[in-house]
């Protein structure tokens, strides 16, 4: 039911994202269409260019390299049938040229025709290899991503009187999912949250995520302090490390941020273990970056024991806590510029946590051109204000160097 509800509101949420952040989607889509159209036309252009070149150039010049290139370029991008058609067109073009100039039985023209035919056959082989490789990568990715989503179930929209939304966005530029994680628990001590990032990728990272999520759910219910929860996670990783060998046993670690919102209190407590700093968004558009007073090492580093220290902030009604992994803060645009969530969110107002995450992920896709290189997990927890309207007006944003509104 929750998935249906979210799916039914997707159009409205996307509209919120465009209204808040502005949109370069039309430009990106136009650029992508132009590139795709050029790639689709390139083999035909090469064959046509070869025909024109051969008709205009002196007899001792040949356009065979253009005819060879056409099927080879089609192979990794097109279907098998289109690759076959491209190869046939290239071979027939060479035959037609040599028949027209009466040299089809000479040695050099025959070699030219055989060269183009060989390249066309090779293109078919390349096309088959590419297709099989893509199928294998897609299968491995689906398995890992399905396993990840199984251990990261979507939380309820309201937990302990708070509004909650979470997202797991798999990278589009990698065949393996990462070890990003999140969990929310309603405990006797308040709503407790963890967001973390396991070193590594693939099924090994998914296994580590399962360990830390299980330990968090148990510790969140039993430990009186947030510092105690962090120490329980540390011990769980130490136990897991004894079962591992080699590189993972020596270098495995998890960056994590733990948050606690006590019941009946307008406060927020956070323990940060080497993780990107969460953001607190206020109802009026103000924003705080929740930097720890004392930096701490990630979980599982095994470089000594220091007592954890929770920092406390005020979290008034209408405020929303946003925690995320470095897949968000380290997303790059085509020029290598990192995405800055604090700069993009400052002064913005959202109807709720779900709309915040939808607008944010949409903006990251625009920033990266739709090509993310790392997974990202995001969770937003909002404290509703009394009499808060269902929808609030968003404000205009100024884009990067120009008006995006």
C-alpha atoms as a printed R data frame, in Angstrom:
    type eleno elety resid chain resno      x       y       z
1   ATOM     1    CA   UNK     A     1  0.000   0.000   0.000
2   ATOM     2    CA   UNK     A     2  2.841   2.382   0.829
3   ATOM     3    CA   UNK     A     3  4.491   1.720  -2.514
4   ATOM     4    CA   UNK     A     4  1.208   2.388  -4.313
5   ATOM     5    CA   UNK     A     5  0.734   5.605  -2.407
6   ATOM     6    CA   UNK     A     6  4.240   6.753  -3.228
7   ATOM     7    CA   UNK     A     7  3.861   5.742  -6.856
8   ATOM     8    CA   UNK     A     8  0.593   7.651  -7.116
9   ATOM     9    CA   UNK     A     9  2.182  10.834  -5.821
10  ATOM    10    CA   UNK     A    10  5.376  10.567  -7.847
11  ATOM    11    CA   UNK     A    11  4.276  13.147 -10.383
12  ATOM    12    CA   UNK     A    12  3.453  15.673  -7.691
13  ATOM    13    CA   UNK     A    13  6.717  15.036  -5.872
14  ATOM    14    CA   UNK     A    14  8.730  15.501  -9.064
15  ATOM    15    CA   UNK     A    15  6.902  18.769  -9.616
16  ATOM    16    CA   UNK     A    16  7.951  19.871  -6.125
17  ATOM    17    CA   UNK     A    17 11.564  19.061  -6.984
18  ATOM    18    CA   UNK     A    18 11.427  21.147 -10.146
19  ATOM    19    CA   UNK     A    19  9.744  24.017  -8.338
20  ATOM    20    CA   UNK     A    20 12.286  24.053  -5.515
21  ATOM    21    CA   UNK     A    21 15.528  23.462  -7.343
22  ATOM    22    CA   UNK     A    22 14.717  24.634 -10.838
23  ATOM    23    CA   UNK     A    23 15.390  22.260 -13.686
24  ATOM    24    CA   UNK     A    24 17.979  21.724 -16.363
25  ATOM    25    CA   UNK     A    25 16.249  18.512 -17.358
26  ATOM    26    CA   UNK     A    26 15.155  19.881 -20.737
27  ATOM    27    CA   UNK     A    27 18.725  20.819 -21.577
28  ATOM    28    CA   UNK     A    28 20.080  17.452 -20.408
29  ATOM    29    CA   UNK     A    29 17.407  15.554 -22.291
30  ATOM    30    CA   UNK     A    30 18.063  17.604 -25.421
31  ATOM    31    CA   UNK     A    31 21.816  16.992 -25.193
32  ATOM    32    CA   UNK     A    32 21.241  13.281 -24.653
33  ATOM    33    CA   UNK     A    33 18.876  13.051 -27.607
34  ATOM    34    CA   UNK     A    34 21.356  14.838 -29.876
35  ATOM    35    CA   UNK     A    35 24.150  12.481 -28.831
36  ATOM    36    CA   UNK     A    36 21.954   9.420 -29.262
37  ATOM    37    CA   UNK     A    37 20.781  10.590 -32.689
38  ATOM    38    CA   UNK     A    38 24.373  11.152 -33.818
39  ATOM    39    CA   UNK     A    39 25.447   7.669 -32.666
40  ATOM    40    CA   UNK     A    40 22.489   6.082 -34.454
41  ATOM    41    CA   UNK     A    41 23.349   7.927 -37.661
42  ATOM    42    CA   UNK     A    42 27.120   7.474 -37.528
43  ATOM    43    CA   UNK     A    43 27.381   4.074 -39.329
44  ATOM    44    CA   UNK     A    44 25.146   5.327 -42.152
45  ATOM    45    CA   UNK     A    45 27.145   8.553 -42.345
46  ATOM    46    CA   UNK     A    46 30.378   6.582 -42.615
47  ATOM    47    CA   UNK     A    47 29.018   4.465 -45.470
48  ATOM    48    CA   UNK     A    48 27.650   7.528 -47.252
49  ATOM    49    CA   UNK     A    49 30.922   9.372 -46.685
50  ATOM    50    CA   UNK     A    50 32.816   6.425 -48.132
51  ATOM    51    CA   UNK     A    51 30.691   6.441 -51.277
52  ATOM    52    CA   UNK     A    52 31.183  10.182 -51.763
53  ATOM    53    CA   UNK     A    53 34.916   9.979 -51.066
54  ATOM    54    CA   UNK     A    54 35.422   7.089 -53.498
55  ATOM    55    CA   UNK     A    55 33.548   8.878 -56.271
56  ATOM    56    CA   UNK     A    56 35.552  12.090 -55.886
57  ATOM    57    CA   UNK     A    57 39.021  10.866 -54.896
58  ATOM    58    CA   UNK     A    58 41.764   9.757 -57.323
59  ATOM    59    CA   UNK     A    59 41.917   5.993 -58.096
60  ATOM    60    CA   UNK     A    60 44.900   5.408 -55.805
61  ATOM    61    CA   UNK     A    61 42.911   6.569 -52.735
62  ATOM    62    CA   UNK     A    62 40.490   4.214 -51.000
63  ATOM    63    CA   UNK     A    63 37.541   4.722 -48.664
64  ATOM    64    CA   UNK     A    64 37.652   1.160 -47.307
65  ATOM    65    CA   UNK     A    65 38.541   2.272 -43.729
66  ATOM    66    CA   UNK     A    66 35.194   4.091 -43.544
67  ATOM    67    CA   UNK     A    67 33.297   0.968 -44.633
68  ATOM    68    CA   UNK     A    68 35.254  -1.134 -42.122
69  ATOM    69    CA   UNK     A    69 34.481   1.293 -39.309
70  ATOM    70    CA   UNK     A    70 30.702   1.357 -39.890
71  ATOM    71    CA   UNK     A    71 29.828  -2.187 -38.639
72  ATOM    72    CA   UNK     A    72 32.492  -2.053 -35.909
73  ATOM    73    CA   UNK     A    73 30.928   1.122 -34.501
74  ATOM    74    CA   UNK     A    74 27.442  -0.367 -34.750
75  ATOM    75    CA   UNK     A    75 28.438  -3.547 -32.877
76  ATOM    76    CA   UNK     A    76 28.580  -2.269 -29.252
77  ATOM    77    CA   UNK     A    77 25.630   0.107 -29.567
78  ATOM    78    CA   UNK     A    78 23.039  -1.567 -31.793
79  ATOM    79    CA   UNK     A    79 21.066  -4.800 -31.858
80  ATOM    80    CA   UNK     A    80 22.308  -7.872 -33.706
81  ATOM    81    CA   UNK     A    81 19.905  -7.341 -36.606
82  ATOM    82    CA   UNK     A    82 20.954  -3.729 -37.064
83  ATOM    83    CA   UNK     A    83 24.620  -4.701 -36.895
84  ATOM    84    CA   UNK     A    84 23.965  -7.308 -39.608
85  ATOM    85    CA   UNK     A    85 22.204  -4.732 -41.777
86  ATOM    86    CA   UNK     A    86 25.070  -2.287 -41.331
87  ATOM    87    CA   UNK     A    87 27.618  -4.919 -42.327
88  ATOM    88    CA   UNK     A    88 25.597  -5.950 -45.390
89  ATOM    89    CA   UNK     A    89 25.242  -2.293 -46.437
90  ATOM    90    CA   UNK     A    90 29.010  -1.760 -46.129
91  ATOM    91    CA   UNK     A    91 29.873  -4.888 -48.140
92  ATOM    92    CA   UNK     A    92 27.307  -4.143 -50.858
93  ATOM    93    CA   UNK     A    93 28.567  -0.561 -51.116
94  ATOM    94    CA   UNK     A    94 32.113  -1.714 -51.797
95  ATOM    95    CA   UNK     A    95 30.892  -4.301 -54.344
96  ATOM    96    CA   UNK     A    96 28.758  -1.671 -56.096
97  ATOM    97    CA   UNK     A    97 31.686   0.754 -56.331
98  ATOM    98    CA   UNK     A    98 33.991  -1.829 -57.828
99  ATOM    99    CA   UNK     A    99 31.381  -3.054 -60.293
100 ATOM   100    CA   UNK     A   100 30.764   0.520 -61.411
101 ATOM   101    CA   UNK     A   101 34.420   1.196 -62.140
102 ATOM   102    CA   UNK     A   102 35.008  -2.260 -63.654
103 ATOM   103    CA   UNK     A   103 37.685  -3.349 -61.168
104 ATOM   104    CA   UNK     A   104 35.720  -5.964 -59.232
105 ATOM   105    CA   UNK     A   105 37.920  -8.831 -60.464
106 ATOM   106    CA   UNK     A   106 41.271  -7.194 -59.705
107 ATOM   107    CA   UNK     A   107 43.314  -8.287 -56.719
108 ATOM   108    CA   UNK     A   108 43.186  -5.069 -54.659
109 ATOM   109    CA   UNK     A   109 39.402  -4.553 -54.953
110 ATOM   110    CA   UNK     A   110 38.822  -8.210 -54.036
111 ATOM   111    CA   UNK     A   111 41.004  -7.743 -50.944
112 ATOM   112    CA   UNK     A   112 39.008  -4.613 -50.083
113 ATOM   113    CA   UNK     A   113 35.724  -6.500 -50.283
114 ATOM   114    CA   UNK     A   114 37.094  -9.355 -48.148
115 ATOM   115    CA   UNK     A   115 38.384  -6.838 -45.591
116 ATOM   116    CA   UNK     A   116 34.969  -5.210 -45.204
117 ATOM   117    CA   UNK     A   117 33.300  -8.649 -45.038
118 ATOM   118    CA   UNK     A   118 35.743  -9.764 -42.324
119 ATOM   119    CA   UNK     A   119 35.121  -6.586 -40.330
120 ATOM   120    CA   UNK     A   120 31.365  -7.190 -40.581
121 ATOM   121    CA   UNK     A   121 31.719 -10.735 -39.235
122 ATOM   122    CA   UNK     A   122 33.971  -9.465 -36.453
123 ATOM   123    CA   UNK     A   123 31.353  -6.838 -35.622
124 ATOM   124    CA   UNK     A   124 28.796  -9.615 -35.106
125 ATOM   125    CA   UNK     A   125 31.175 -11.383 -32.719
126 ATOM   126    CA   UNK     A   126 31.739  -8.147 -30.779
127 ATOM   127    CA   UNK     A   127 28.002  -7.526 -30.636
128 ATOM   128    CA   UNK     A   128 27.420 -10.966 -29.133
129 ATOM   129    CA   UNK     A   129 30.183 -10.533 -26.550
130 ATOM   130    CA   UNK     A   130 28.860  -7.120 -25.509
131 ATOM   131    CA   UNK     A   131 25.300  -8.414 -25.172
132 ATOM   132    CA   UNK     A   132 26.348 -11.411 -23.054
133 ATOM   133    CA   UNK     A   133 28.529  -9.207 -20.868
134 ATOM   134    CA   UNK     A   134 25.704  -6.748 -20.323
135 ATOM   135    CA   UNK     A   135 23.339  -9.573 -19.401
136 ATOM   136    CA   UNK     A   136 25.799 -10.994 -16.855
137 ATOM   137    CA   UNK     A   137 26.458  -7.587 -15.293
138 ATOM   138    CA   UNK     A   138 22.745  -6.857 -15.135
139 ATOM   139    CA   UNK     A   139 22.103 -10.210 -13.453
140 ATOM   140    CA   UNK     A   140 24.835  -9.689 -10.846
141 ATOM   141    CA   UNK     A   141 23.606  -6.190 -10.162
142 ATOM   142    CA   UNK     A   142 19.981  -7.265  -9.778
143 ATOM   143    CA   UNK     A   143 20.967  -9.984  -7.303
144 ATOM   144    CA   UNK     A   144 23.077  -7.623  -5.176
145 ATOM   145    CA   UNK     A   145 20.535  -4.806  -5.324
146 ATOM   146    CA   UNK     A   146 17.669  -7.154  -4.419
147 ATOM   147    CA   UNK     A   147 19.641  -8.442  -1.452
148 ATOM   148    CA   UNK     A   148 20.389  -4.879  -0.366
149 ATOM   149    CA   UNK     A   149 16.772  -3.819  -0.554
150 ATOM   150    CA   UNK     A   150 15.777  -6.920   1.421
151 ATOM   151    CA   UNK     A   151 17.907  -5.812   4.387
152 ATOM   152    CA   UNK     A   152 16.875  -2.157   3.977
153 ATOM   153    CA   UNK     A   153 13.069  -2.243   4.139
154 ATOM   154    CA   UNK     A   154 11.209   1.024   3.619
155 ATOM   155    CA   UNK     A   155 10.307   2.448   7.055
156 ATOM   156    CA   UNK     A   156  6.784   3.483   7.965
157 ATOM   157    CA   UNK     A   157  5.810   7.039   7.098
158 ATOM   158    CA   UNK     A   158  5.221   7.867  10.780
159 ATOM   159    CA   UNK     A   159  7.297   6.450  13.615
160 ATOM   160    CA   UNK     A   160  6.982   7.641  17.198
161 ATOM   161    CA   UNK     A   161  4.936  10.637  16.102
162 ATOM   162    CA   UNK     A   162  7.607  11.736  13.600
163 ATOM   163    CA   UNK     A   163  7.431  11.849   9.802
164 ATOM   164    CA   UNK     A   164  9.976   9.529   8.172
165 ATOM   165    CA   UNK     A   165 11.180   8.981   4.614
166 ATOM   166    CA   UNK     A   166 14.138   6.953   3.338
167 ATOM   167    CA   UNK     A   167 15.742   6.315  -0.039
168 ATOM   168    CA   UNK     A   168 18.348   3.946  -1.370
169 ATOM   169    CA   UNK     A   169 19.650   5.048  -4.773
170 ATOM   170    CA   UNK     A   170 21.922   2.575  -6.545
171 ATOM   171    CA   UNK     A   171 24.736   4.001  -8.648
172 ATOM   172    CA   UNK     A   172 24.226   3.925 -12.393
173 ATOM   173    CA   UNK     A   173 27.910   3.813 -13.297
174 ATOM   174    CA   UNK     A   174 28.816   0.591 -11.463
175 ATOM   175    CA   UNK     A   175 27.703  -3.013 -11.704
176 ATOM   176    CA   UNK     A   176 27.826  -3.626  -7.947
177 ATOM   177    CA   UNK     A   177 25.834  -2.030  -5.176
178 ATOM   178    CA   UNK     A   178 27.689  -0.454  -2.296
179 ATOM   179    CA   UNK     A   179 27.307  -0.883   1.432
180 ATOM   180    CA   UNK     A   180 25.112   2.115   2.221
181 ATOM   181    CA   UNK     A   181 22.607   1.519   5.003
182 ATOM   182    CA   UNK     A   182 19.893   3.111   7.106
183 ATOM   183    CA   UNK     A   183 17.506   2.017   9.839
184 ATOM   184    CA   UNK     A   184 14.938   3.632  12.119
185 ATOM   185    CA   UNK     A   185 13.690   2.229  15.423
186 ATOM   186    CA   UNK     A   186 10.999   3.419  17.828
187 ATOM   187    CA   UNK     A   187 12.438   2.638  21.259
188 ATOM   188    CA   UNK     A   188 11.659   3.452  24.904
189 ATOM   189    CA   UNK     A   189 14.322   6.160  24.648
190 ATOM   190    CA   UNK     A   190 12.892   7.815  21.570
191 ATOM   191    CA   UNK     A   191 13.209   7.378  17.820
192 ATOM   192    CA   UNK     A   192 16.719   6.234  16.970
193 ATOM   193    CA   UNK     A   193 18.274   6.378  13.520
194 ATOM   194    CA   UNK     A   194 21.445   5.045  11.932
195 ATOM   195    CA   UNK     A   195 22.862   5.901   8.514
196 ATOM   196    CA   UNK     A   196 26.143   4.331   7.486
197 ATOM   197    CA   UNK     A   197 28.467   3.329   4.679
198 ATOM   198    CA   UNK     A   198 30.394   0.052   4.609
199 ATOM   199    CA   UNK     A   199 33.762  -0.067   2.888
200 ATOM   200    CA   UNK     A   200 33.535  -2.133  -0.272
201 ATOM   201    CA   UNK     A   201 30.850  -3.215  -2.720
202 ATOM   202    CA   UNK     A   202 28.866  -6.244  -3.794
203 ATOM   203    CA   UNK     A   203 27.506  -9.135  -1.754
204 ATOM   204    CA   UNK     A   204 30.263  -8.793   0.860
205 ATOM   205    CA   UNK     A   205 29.077  -5.262   1.602
206 ATOM   206    CA   UNK     A   206 25.478  -6.476   1.781
207 ATOM   207    CA   UNK     A   207 26.536  -9.041   4.385
208 ATOM   208    CA   UNK     A   208 28.194  -6.326   6.480
209 ATOM   209    CA   UNK     A   209 25.072  -4.176   6.179
210 ATOM   210    CA   UNK     A   210 22.958  -7.043   7.515
211 ATOM   211    CA   UNK     A   211 25.294  -7.386  10.505
212 ATOM   212    CA   UNK     A   212 25.212  -3.702  11.426
213 ATOM   213    CA   UNK     A   213 21.445  -3.364  10.909
214 ATOM   214    CA   UNK     A   214 20.766  -6.383  13.112
215 ATOM   215    CA   UNK     A   215 23.085  -5.088  15.827
216 ATOM   216    CA   UNK     A   216 21.487  -1.635  15.691
217 ATOM   217    CA   UNK     A   217 17.935  -2.926  16.061
218 ATOM   218    CA   UNK     A   218 18.912  -4.915  19.133
219 ATOM   219    CA   UNK     A   219 21.085  -2.219  20.709
220 ATOM   220    CA   UNK     A   220 18.585   0.588  20.049
221 ATOM   221    CA   UNK     A   221 15.999  -1.217  22.170
222 ATOM   222    CA   UNK     A   222 18.340  -2.180  25.006
223 ATOM   223    CA   UNK     A   223 20.925   0.579  25.441
224 ATOM   224    CA   UNK     A   224 19.914   3.571  27.544
225 ATOM   225    CA   UNK     A   225 22.338   5.959  25.809
226 ATOM   226    CA   UNK     A   226 23.189   6.637  22.198
227 ATOM   227    CA   UNK     A   227 26.851   6.220  23.074
228 ATOM   228    CA   UNK     A   228 25.989   2.716  24.287
229 ATOM   229    CA   UNK     A   229 24.403   1.919  20.931
230 ATOM   230    CA   UNK     A   230 27.581   3.003  19.150
231 ATOM   231    CA   UNK     A   231 29.698   0.772  21.372
232 ATOM   232    CA   UNK     A   232 27.403  -2.194  20.702
233 ATOM   233    CA   UNK     A   233 27.867  -1.678  16.984
234 ATOM   234    CA   UNK     A   234 31.620  -1.536  17.505
235 ATOM   235    CA   UNK     A   235 31.561  -4.865  19.355
236 ATOM   236    CA   UNK     A   236 29.339  -6.446  16.685
237 ATOM   237    CA   UNK     A   237 31.872  -5.483  14.007
238 ATOM   238    CA   UNK     A   238 34.718  -6.849  16.121
239 ATOM   239    CA   UNK     A   239 32.921 -10.204  16.390
240 ATOM   240    CA   UNK     A   240 32.289 -10.199  12.650
241 ATOM   241    CA   UNK     A   241 35.959  -9.426  12.027
242 ATOM   242    CA   UNK     A   242 37.032 -12.624  13.758
243 ATOM   243    CA   UNK     A   243 35.149 -14.605  11.123
244 ATOM   244    CA   UNK     A   244 36.816 -12.831   8.212
245 ATOM   245    CA   UNK     A   245 40.278 -13.249   6.765
246 ATOM   246    CA   UNK     A   246 42.640 -11.226   4.633
247 ATOM   247    CA   UNK     A   247 41.987  -7.674   3.518
248 ATOM   248    CA   UNK     A   248 38.420  -7.419   4.817
249 ATOM   249    CA   UNK     A   249 39.430  -8.503   8.294
250 ATOM   250    CA   UNK     A   250 42.229  -5.914   8.444
251 ATOM   251    CA   UNK     A   251 40.667  -2.929   6.720
252 ATOM   252    CA   UNK     A   252 36.894  -3.311   7.026
253 ATOM   253    CA   UNK     A   253 35.192  -0.288   8.593
254 ATOM   254    CA   UNK     A   254 31.915   1.594   8.550
255 ATOM   255    CA   UNK     A   255 31.308   5.311   8.742
256 ATOM   256    CA   UNK     A   256 28.077   5.948  10.606
257 ATOM   257    CA   UNK     A   257 25.952   8.616  12.185
258 ATOM   258    CA   UNK     A   258 23.497   7.730  14.949
259 ATOM   259    CA   UNK     A   259 20.680  10.060  15.960
260 ATOM   260    CA   UNK     A   260 18.197  10.032  18.822
261 ATOM   261    CA   UNK     A   261 15.031  12.112  19.128
262 ATOM   262    CA   UNK     A   262 13.687  11.620  22.676
263 ATOM   263    CA   UNK     A   263  9.909  11.513  23.210
264 ATOM   264    CA   UNK     A   264  8.292  14.724  24.438
265 ATOM   265    CA   UNK     A   265 11.464  16.718  23.839
266 ATOM   266    CA   UNK     A   266 12.485  19.257  21.228
267 ATOM   267    CA   UNK     A   267 16.072  18.025  21.260
268 ATOM   268    CA   UNK     A   268 18.219  15.918  18.988
269 ATOM   269    CA   UNK     A   269 21.278  13.900  19.985
270 ATOM   270    CA   UNK     A   270 23.888  12.658  17.506
271 ATOM   271    CA   UNK     A   271 26.971  10.443  17.603
272 ATOM   272    CA   UNK     A   272 29.060  10.776  14.444
273 ATOM   273    CA   UNK     A   273 31.667   8.141  13.643
274 ATOM   274    CA   UNK     A   274 33.539   9.582  10.676
275 ATOM   275    CA   UNK     A   275 30.409  10.087   8.564
276 ATOM   276    CA   UNK     A   276 29.268  13.057   6.437
277 ATOM   277    CA   UNK     A   277 27.642  15.617   8.708
278 ATOM   278    CA   UNK     A   278 23.829  15.534   8.843
279 ATOM   279    CA   UNK     A   279 21.748  18.627   8.133
280 ATOM   280    CA   UNK     A   280 18.889  20.084  10.180
281 ATOM   281    CA   UNK     A   281 16.371  22.015   8.107
282 ATOM   282    CA   UNK     A   282 14.065  24.410   9.947
283 ATOM   283    CA   UNK     A   283 10.512  25.361   9.058
284 ATOM   284    CA   UNK     A   284 11.527  28.845   7.908
285 ATOM   285    CA   UNK     A   285 14.205  27.592   5.484
286 ATOM   286    CA   UNK     A   286 17.121  28.064   7.877
287 ATOM   287    CA   UNK     A   287 19.673  25.259   7.927
288 ATOM   288    CA   UNK     A   288 22.283  23.867  10.307
289 ATOM   289    CA   UNK     A   289 25.133  21.528   9.440
290 ATOM   290    CA   UNK     A   290 25.475  19.266  12.493
291 ATOM   291    CA   UNK     A   291 29.235  18.973  12.812
292 ATOM   292    CA   UNK     A   292 30.515  16.909  15.755
293 ATOM   293    CA   UNK     A   293 32.280  18.783  18.539
294 ATOM   294    CA   UNK     A   294 34.979  16.084  18.625
295 ATOM   295    CA   UNK     A   295 35.768  14.158  15.401
296 ATOM   296    CA   UNK     A   296 35.724  10.374  15.800
297 ATOM   297    CA   UNK     A   297 37.000   7.410  13.811
298 ATOM   298    CA   UNK     A   298 34.648   5.151  11.849
299 ATOM   299    CA   UNK     A   299 33.345   1.959  13.414
300 ATOM   300    CA   UNK     A   300 35.546  -1.110  13.099
301 ATOM   301    CA   UNK     A   301 38.873   0.717  12.689
302 ATOM   302    CA   UNK     A   302 40.416  -1.171  15.636
303 ATOM   303    CA   UNK     A   303 42.971   1.582  16.291
304 ATOM   304    CA   UNK     A   304 42.195   2.127  19.947
305 ATOM   305    CA   UNK     A   305 39.190   2.795  22.140
306 ATOM   306    CA   UNK     A   306 37.849   6.274  22.819
307 ATOM   307    CA   UNK     A   307 34.597   7.076  24.577
308 ATOM   308    CA   UNK     A   308 31.850   8.222  22.249
309 ATOM   309    CA   UNK     A   309 30.389  11.656  22.842
310 ATOM   310    CA   UNK     A   310 26.893  12.629  21.745
311 ATOM   311    CA   UNK     A   311 26.268  16.219  20.685
312 ATOM   312    CA   UNK     A   312 22.876  17.804  21.288
313 ATOM   313    CA   UNK     A   313 20.921  20.301  19.213
314 ATOM   314    CA   UNK     A   314 17.478  21.825  19.413
315 ATOM   315    CA   UNK     A   315 14.970  20.285  17.012
316 ATOM   316    CA   UNK     A   316 11.826  22.436  17.187
317 ATOM   317    CA   UNK     A   317  8.474  21.627  15.629
318 ATOM   318    CA   UNK     A   318  8.605  21.828  11.834
319 ATOM   319    CA   UNK     A   319 12.310  20.907  11.656
320 ATOM   320    CA   UNK     A   320 13.610  17.972   9.590
321 ATOM   321    CA   UNK     A   321 16.770  15.957  10.127
322 ATOM   322    CA   UNK     A   322 18.502  14.852   6.919
323 ATOM   323    CA   UNK     A   323 21.228  12.195   7.085
324 ATOM   324    CA   UNK     A   324 22.962  10.766   4.024
325 ATOM   325    CA   UNK     A   325 25.985   8.852   2.787
326 ATOM   326    CA   UNK     A   326 28.855  10.244   0.750
327 ATOM   327    CA   UNK     A   327 27.214   9.150  -2.479
328 ATOM   328    CA   UNK     A   328 25.288  12.407  -2.149
329 ATOM   329    CA   UNK     A   329 27.991  14.799  -0.978
330 ATOM   330    CA   UNK     A   330 30.620  13.381  -3.363
331 ATOM   331    CA   UNK     A   331 28.437  13.291  -6.484
332 ATOM   332    CA   UNK     A   332 30.250  15.214  -9.233
333 ATOM   333    CA   UNK     A   333 29.065  17.151 -12.227
334 ATOM   334    CA   UNK     A   334 30.804  16.733 -15.641
335 ATOM   335    CA   UNK     A   335 33.384  19.334 -14.537
336 ATOM   336    CA   UNK     A   336 34.254  17.415 -11.374
337 ATOM   337    CA   UNK     A   337 32.451  19.788  -8.973
338 ATOM   338    CA   UNK     A   338 31.068  18.083  -5.864
339 ATOM   339    CA   UNK     A   339 27.395  18.356  -4.992
340 ATOM   340    CA   UNK     A   340 26.881  20.545  -1.896
341 ATOM   341    CA   UNK     A   341 23.596  19.561  -0.220
342 ATOM   342    CA   UNK     A   342 23.788  22.351   2.370
343 ATOM   343    CA   UNK     A   343 24.200  25.040  -0.285
344 ATOM   344    CA   UNK     A   344 21.408  23.593  -2.398
345 ATOM   345    CA   UNK     A   345 18.961  23.225   0.495
346 ATOM   346    CA   UNK     A   346 19.579  26.455   2.397
347 ATOM   347    CA   UNK     A   347 16.477  28.655   2.259
348 ATOM   348    CA   UNK     A   348 14.261  25.933   0.760
349 ATOM   349    CA   UNK     A   349 10.982  24.777   2.274
350 ATOM   350    CA   UNK     A   350  9.460  21.344   1.672
351 ATOM   351    CA   UNK     A   351  6.019  19.926   2.445
352 ATOM   352    CA   UNK     A   352  7.550  16.939   4.215
353 ATOM   353    CA   UNK     A   353 10.439  14.428   4.340
354 ATOM   354    CA   UNK     A   354  9.266  12.460   1.298
355 ATOM   355    CA   UNK     A   355  9.151  15.565  -0.874
356 ATOM   356    CA   UNK     A   356 12.543  16.641   0.456
357 ATOM   357    CA   UNK     A   357 14.193  13.373  -0.598
358 ATOM   358    CA   UNK     A   358 12.453  13.310  -3.977
359 ATOM   359    CA   UNK     A   359 13.535  16.866  -4.765
360 ATOM   360    CA   UNK     A   360 17.059  16.161  -3.538
361 ATOM   361    CA   UNK     A   361 17.604  12.993  -5.560
362 ATOM   362    CA   UNK     A   362 16.183  14.689  -8.640
363 ATOM   363    CA   UNK     A   363 18.593  17.584  -8.183
364 ATOM   364    CA   UNK     A   364 21.557  15.216  -7.806
365 ATOM   365    CA   UNK     A   365 20.656  13.530 -11.089
366 ATOM   366    CA   UNK     A   366 20.631  16.902 -12.791
367 ATOM   367    CA   UNK     A   367 23.972  17.790 -11.190
368 ATOM   368    CA   UNK     A   368 25.642  14.581 -12.385
369 ATOM   369    CA   UNK     A   369 23.912  14.445 -15.745
370 ATOM   370    CA   UNK     A   370 22.180  11.244 -14.664
371 ATOM   371    CA   UNK     A   371 25.419   9.298 -14.194
372 ATOM   372    CA   UNK     A   372 26.074   8.619 -10.493
373 ATOM   373    CA   UNK     A   373 29.207   6.683  -9.533
374 ATOM   374    CA   UNK     A   374 28.350   5.716  -5.951
375 ATOM   375    CA   UNK     A   375 25.271   4.452  -4.166
376 ATOM   376    CA   UNK     A   376 23.584   6.775  -1.719
377 ATOM   377    CA   UNK     A   377 21.302   6.217   1.231
378 ATOM   378    CA   UNK     A   378 19.231   9.105   2.566
379 ATOM   379    CA   UNK     A   379 16.842   9.382   5.481
380 ATOM   380    CA   UNK     A   380 14.759  12.360   6.574
381 ATOM   381    CA   UNK     A   381 12.949  12.589   9.909
382 ATOM   382    CA   UNK     A   382 10.613  15.508  10.492
383 ATOM   383    CA   UNK     A   383  8.961  16.774  13.679
384 ATOM   384    CA   UNK     A   384  5.477  17.963  12.628
385 ATOM   385    CA   UNK     A   385  4.347  21.401  13.766
386 ATOM   386    CA   UNK     A   386  0.900  21.920  15.250
387 ATOM   387    CA   UNK     A   387 -1.474  23.267  12.626
388 ATOM   388    CA   UNK     A   388  1.129  22.736   9.913
389 ATOM   389    CA   UNK     A   389 -0.565  22.803   6.484
390 ATOM   390    CA   UNK     A   390 -0.377  19.709   4.354
391 ATOM   391    CA   UNK     A   391  1.495  21.598   1.629
392 ATOM   392    CA   UNK     A   392  3.678  24.634   2.010
393 ATOM   393    CA   UNK     A   393  4.872  27.009  -0.665
394 ATOM   394    CA   UNK     A   394  8.399  26.419  -1.882
395 ATOM   395    CA   UNK     A   395 10.745  29.245  -2.725
396 ATOM   396    CA   UNK     A   396 12.716  29.967  -5.874
397 ATOM   397    CA   UNK     A   397 16.293  28.801  -6.095
398 ATOM   398    CA   UNK     A   398 19.127  30.420  -7.988
399 ATOM   399    CA   UNK     A   399 20.959  27.874 -10.109
400 ATOM   400    CA   UNK     A   400 24.680  27.399 -10.453
401 ATOM   401    CA   UNK     A   401 25.709  30.592 -12.202
402 ATOM   402    CA   UNK     A   402 22.317  31.378 -13.684
403 ATOM   403    CA   UNK     A   403 18.640  31.561 -12.819
404 ATOM   404    CA   UNK     A   404 17.259  28.065 -12.848
405 ATOM   405    CA   UNK     A   405 13.753  29.065 -11.952
